[in-house]
Amino acid sequence: MKRSISPFGNESVRLRLIEEKDLQATLSWRNREEARVWFKSSGLLSYEQHRGWFQRYQEKDDDFLFVVEADGNLVGQASVYGVDWNTASAEVGRFLVAPEGAGKGYIHRACGELVRFCGEVLNLQYVFLEVFEHNERAFRLYQQNGFVEEQRYDGLIRMGRRTAGIE
Ligand SMILES: CC(C)(COP(=O)(O)OP(=O)(O)OC[C@H]1O[C@@H](n2cnc3c(N)ncnc32)[C@H](O)[C@@H]1OP(=O)(O)O)[C@@H](O)C(=O)NCCC(=O)NCCS
C-alpha cells in the first residue's frame, strides 16, 4: 500500500501524488506523438490500460508519480520509482510537460524539487535516470539539475546524482 505524501514544491511549482481525476490529462500528454517517442514503451495507450497501470501503481510503496501544478493548473508530471530502500537509491523519470506549459521552466523546477524530496523526505542518497541520447532537451534539463552522465548503452544515456550537495 502506498504511503501518503503531502504535496511539496516551491513558489513556482507544486507536486502532488497523481489521483484518478488526473488520468485523462496525463494520458493525453503521454500519447502525444512528440512525447511518446521519447519513452522506451512508446505505443499509444488506451484509457483502460492507463487506469490498469494506476490501479497496480496504487498498491506499490516504491513508486511515486506526481502531477506538477503551477498557478493552480496542471502543467506536467515527474516521478520517482524503483526505490531501493536498502541502498537508498531510486530511478527518476516519466517527466512530461503539458503542451500549454512547455518551455516555461516548470519541469526544470519540478525536477529540482523532486530530487530535494527524494533526499529530504524519502531519505535517498542517490538517484539516476535514463534518457535517449537524441533527447537533447531532456538531457540539458537533467544536466542543469546536477545529473551527470555515467554510461551509454543501446542509444540511452544513464545519468545520476547524489541527492545532496549540488544545487
Ligand atoms: C523533456 C520535457 C519534460 C521538458 O519540458 P519543458 O517544458 O520543455 O522544460 P522546461 O521548460 O521546464 O525546462 C527546460 C528549459 O527551461 C529553462 N528554464 C530553466 N529555468 C527556467 C525558469 N526559471 N524560467 C524559464 N525557463 C527556465 C531551461 O533553461 C531550459 O531551457 P533550454 O532547454 O533552452 O536550456 C518536455 O520536453 C517533454 O515532455 N518531452 C517529451 C517527454 C520526454 O522527453 N520526457 C523525458 C524522457 S527522459
The ligand as a Tripos MOL2 file, in Angstrom:
@<TRIPOS>MOLECULE
LIG
   48    50     1     0     0
SMALL
NO_CHARGES

@<TRIPOS>ATOM
      1 C1         11.5550   16.9570  -21.5260 C.3       1 LIG1
      2 C2         10.3760   17.8570  -21.1740 C.3       1 LIG1
      3 C3          9.6640   17.2920  -19.9500 C.3       1 LIG1
      4 C4         10.9260   19.2430  -20.8540 C.3       1 LIG1
      5 O1          9.8580   20.1070  -20.6140 O.3       1 LIG1
      6 P1          9.9980   21.6510  -20.9290 P.3       1 LIG1
      7 O2          8.7450   22.3260  -20.5680 O.co2     1 LIG1
      8 O3         10.4900   21.7770  -22.3060 O.co2     1 LIG1
      9 O4         11.1960   22.0060  -19.9640 O.3       1 LIG1
     10 P2         11.3570   23.2800  -19.0270 P.3       1 LIG1
     11 O5         10.8430   24.4830  -19.7460 O.co2     1 LIG1
     12 O6         10.8260   23.0010  -17.6910 O.co2     1 LIG1
     13 O7         12.9190   23.3120  -18.8390 O.3       1 LIG1
     14 C5         13.7530   23.3950  -19.8980 C.3       1 LIG1
     15 C6         14.0640   24.8290  -20.2620 C.3       1 LIG1
     16 O8         13.5830   25.7520  -19.2910 O.3       1 LIG1
     17 C7         14.6300   26.6660  -18.9940 C.3       1 LIG1
     18 N1         14.4290   27.2050  -17.6680 N.ar      1 LIG1
     19 C8         15.0570   26.8480  -16.5580 C.ar      1 LIG1
     20 N2         14.6550   27.5970  -15.5270 N.ar      1 LIG1
     21 C9         13.7510   28.4480  -16.0240 C.ar      1 LIG1
     22 C10        12.9730   29.4610  -15.4460 C.ar      1 LIG1
     23 N3         13.0850   29.7620  -14.1490 N.pl3     1 LIG1
     24 N4         12.1050   30.1200  -16.2280 N.ar      1 LIG1
     25 C11        12.0050   29.8360  -17.5390 C.ar      1 LIG1
     26 N5         12.7260   28.8710  -18.1400 N.ar      1 LIG1
     27 C12        13.5940   28.1930  -17.3830 C.ar      1 LIG1
     28 C13        15.8360   25.8340  -19.1090 C.3       1 LIG1
     29 O9         16.9840   26.6210  -19.2680 O.3       1 LIG1
     30 C14        15.5050   25.0360  -20.3210 C.3       1 LIG1
     31 O10        15.7420   25.8010  -21.4690 O.3       1 LIG1
     32 P3         16.7460   25.3140  -22.5810 P.3       1 LIG1
     33 O11        16.2470   23.9240  -22.9850 O.co2     1 LIG1
     34 O12        16.5510   26.3150  -23.6270 O.co2     1 LIG1
     35 O13        18.0750   25.2650  -21.9530 O.co2     1 LIG1
     36 C15         9.3850   18.0190  -22.3610 C.3       1 LIG1
     37 O14        10.0800   18.4550  -23.5000 O.3       1 LIG1
     38 C16         8.6280   16.7560  -22.6670 C.2       1 LIG1
     39 O15         7.5610   16.4930  -22.1170 O.2       1 LIG1
     40 N6          9.1870   15.9530  -23.6040 N.am      1 LIG1
     41 C17         8.5760   14.7060  -24.0060 C.3       1 LIG1
     42 C18         8.7670   13.6250  -22.9700 C.3       1 LIG1
     43 C19        10.2090   13.4480  -22.5950 C.2       1 LIG1
     44 O16        11.1000   13.5490  -23.4050 O.2       1 LIG1
     45 N7         10.4330   13.1650  -21.3120 N.am      1 LIG1
     46 C20        11.7450   12.8790  -20.8020 C.3       1 LIG1
     47 C21        12.0640   11.4490  -21.0220 C.3       1 LIG1
     48 S1         13.6930   11.0630  -20.4540 S.3       1 LIG1
@<TRIPOS>BOND
     1     1     2 1
     2     2     3 1
     3     2     4 1
     4     2    36 1
     5     4     5 1
     6     5     6 1
     7     6     7 2
     8     6     8 1
     9     6     9 1
    10     9    10 1
    11    10    11 2
    12    10    12 1
    13    10    13 1
    14    13    14 1
    15    14    15 1
    16    15    16 1
    17    15    30 1
    18    16    17 1
    19    17    18 1
    20    17    28 1
    21    18    19 ar
    22    18    27 ar
    23    19    20 ar
    24    20    21 ar
    25    21    22 ar
    26    21    27 ar
    27    22    23 1
    28    22    24 ar
    29    24    25 ar
    30    25    26 ar
    31    26    27 ar
    32    28    29 1
    33    28    30 1
    34    30    31 1
    35    31    32 1
    36    32    33 2
    37    32    34 1
    38    32    35 1
    39    36    37 1
    40    36    38 1
    41    38    39 2
    42    38    40 1
    43    40    41 1
    44    41    42 1
    45    42    43 1
    46    43    44 2
    47    43    45 1
    48    45    46 1
    49    46    47 1
    50    47    48 1
@<TRIPOS>SUBSTRUCTURE
     1 LIG1         1 GROUP 0 **** ****
